[in-house]
Amino acid sequence: MEQTLSEIMSKWPQTVQVFLRHGMHCVGCRVGPFHTIEDACMEYDLDEAEFRRELECAINASPKARPE
């Protein structure tokens, strides 16, 4: 998953809750179209691998949306 944060949240809206659960201000942020998951994890001092797993779980939990 190498899309920008805006692309991820637009394509898989169920991921928004993951960002919010971590207290991240990425939802609606002006740099969302430019930041990647790596950027956000560095900014918020999060374990990137774990955060990616949480996003994937949120995506896979939705019956109509699967990662490409």
C-alpha positions in Angstrom: 0.0 0.0 0.0 2.0 3.0 -1.3 -0.8 5.4 -1.9 -1.0 8.7 -0.2 -3.1 9.0 3.0 -5.9 10.9 1.1 -6.0 8.1 -1.5 -6.2 5.4 1.2 -9.0 7.1 3.1 -10.9 7.9 0.0 -10.7 4.4 -1.4 -11.2 2.7 1.9 -13.2 5.0 4.2 -13.2 2.3 6.9 -9.5 3.2 7.5 -10.4 6.6 8.9 -11.2 5.0 12.2 -7.7 3.6 12.4 -6.2 7.1 12.0 -8.6 8.5 14.6 -8.0 5.7 17.1 -4.3 6.7 17.1 -5.2 10.4 17.6 -3.8 11.3 14.2 -4.9 14.5 12.5 -4.5 13.0 9.0 -8.2 13.0 8.2 -8.8 16.2 6.2 -5.3 17.4 6.6 -3.9 19.5 3.7 -0.8 17.4 3.4 -2.8 14.2 3.1 -2.5 14.2 -0.7 1.3 14.1 -0.3 2.0 12.1 2.8 2.4 8.3 2.8 1.9 5.9 5.7 5.6 6.0 6.3 5.5 9.8 6.7 2.5 9.7 9.1 4.1 6.9 11.2 7.3 8.9 11.5 5.3 12.1 12.4 3.3 10.3 15.1 6.1 8.0 16.3 4.1 4.8 15.4 5.3 1.4 14.5 4.8 1.4 10.8 4.4 -2.4 10.4 1.7 -2.5 13.2 -0.1 0.5 11.7 -0.1 -1.1 8.3 -1.5 -4.3 9.8 -4.3 -2.3 11.4 -5.1 -0.6 8.1 -5.2 -3.9 6.3 -7.5 -5.4 9.0 -9.9 -2.5 8.5 -9.8 -2.9 4.8 -10.3 -6.6 4.8 -13.1 -6.4 7.4 -15.3 -4.7 4.7 -17.0 -7.2 2.5 -17.0 -4.9 -0.6 -13.5 -3.4 -0.5 -10.3 -5.4 -0.9 -6.8 -4.1 -1.3 -5.3 -4.2 -4.8 
